[in-house]
C-alpha cells in the first residue's frame, strides 16, 4: 500500500509548497515500478505527507492492521 496525502481537493493548502509536483512524481514512480515492472523506478516512501508549513514527512512503514481488530485512538 502506498499513501500520499496532500492538502488539495476538499482541503485547504496553507503553504506555498502545494504545486502537486511531488505527488505527480511519486505517483508516476509508483506506476513505473509496480505497473510497468520497471524495478529501477523509485516508488518513494510508503507514507508521505506535507504539513501546513510546507514540510514534507515520510515513513517506510505504515501501521495498518491486517486483521479485523478495530483501531482505537487515544
N, C-alpha and C positions, 0 to 999 in steps of 0.2 A: 504494500500500500504506500502511496506517495500522497502527501498533503502539502498544498501550497495555499496559505491563507493570505489574502490581501484585502485592502480596505475599499475596493471598488464595489460595483453592484449596488446593494442596498446600504452599504456602509459609507462612512464619511472619511475621506483621506485628509488628515490634518497636517501632513508633512509634504515637503516638496519632492520627496522621493516616491512618487506614485505614477511613474510613466508606464508601468507594466512591462518594461523590457526584461527584467529579471524573470517574471512569470512566464513570458513567452519563451525565453531562452531555456528555462528549466523544463517547460512542457515539451518543447521540441527535442531537448536532450533525452527526456524520458521516452518519447515516441521513437526516436532513433535507436535507443538502447534496447527497449523491450518489444517494440512492434516490428521495426526493420531488422532487428537482430544485430545491430552494429555494437558489439561489446566494447569498442573503443570510445563510444559516445558516453559522456558523463551525465548520468541522470540526476545528479545533485543529491542533497541530503534527503532523508526520509521525511522529515517535517521541517518546514521553513515558514517564517512569517516576518513581516515588517511591522514595527510598533508605530505609535503615533508621532514619534520623533524622527522617523525615517531610518532607524537602526534595524538591520536585518539580524535575525536569530535563527539558528538551525540546530537540528539534532539528528543523529543517525539512528535513534531509537524512537519508537512511538508506542506508548504504553496502551495497547489495545488488548482487551481480554479476548481470548479465543473460545471461551465457554459462554454460557448464558447467564453468568453471575452479573447482577446489576451493578453499575458503577455508582458509588455514593460519594458525593462531595462533602467535605467537612470544612 
